[in-house]
Amino acid sequence: MTVYNSAGDSDGTSFGQSGEKIGFFGTTPVVQPTAAVAVSTSAAVSGAFGFTSAQAAAIITAINTLIANNASLGLDA
């Protein structure tokens, strides 16, 4: 059975309020994860792919943060 959570207008739907917990697909609800740190490559570029090893490490950290946040909400199997 499908259950729709909508007011029937074009305003959209928001789940959870500040400080509340939410979980998907049977996971334990958690508070909103902190955002991943933005990664910048505006500094002088170098290396085979156009960015430094420090920038590459920051990209990996940001991606891992996003994966962990999705997993904590039950959005990443």
Secondary structure in CASP SS format (residue, H / E / C, confidence):
PFRMAT SS
TARGET T0000
AUTHOR 0000-0000-0000
METHOD secondary structure of the structure
MODEL  1
M C 1.00
T C 1.00
V C 1.00
Y C 1.00
N C 1.00
S C 1.00
A C 1.00
G C 1.00
D C 1.00
S C 1.00
D C 1.00
G C 1.00
T C 1.00
S C 1.00
F C 1.00
G C 1.00
Q C 1.00
S C 1.00
G C 1.00
E C 1.00
K E 1.00
I E 1.00
G C 1.00
F C 1.00
F C 1.00
G C 1.00
T C 1.00
T C 1.00
P C 1.00
V E 1.00
V E 1.00
Q C 1.00
P C 1.00
T C 1.00
A C 1.00
A C 1.00
V C 1.00
A C 1.00
V C 1.00
S C 1.00
T C 1.00
S C 1.00
A C 1.00
A C 1.00
V C 1.00
S C 1.00
G C 1.00
A C 1.00
F C 1.00
G C 1.00
F C 1.00
T C 1.00
S H 1.00
A H 1.00
Q H 1.00
A H 1.00
A H 1.00
A H 1.00
I H 1.00
I H 1.00
T H 1.00
A H 1.00
I H 1.00
N H 1.00
T H 1.00
L H 1.00
I H 1.00
A H 1.00
N H 1.00
N H 1.00
A H 1.00
S H 1.00
L H 1.00
G C 1.00
L C 1.00
D C 1.00
A C 1.00
END
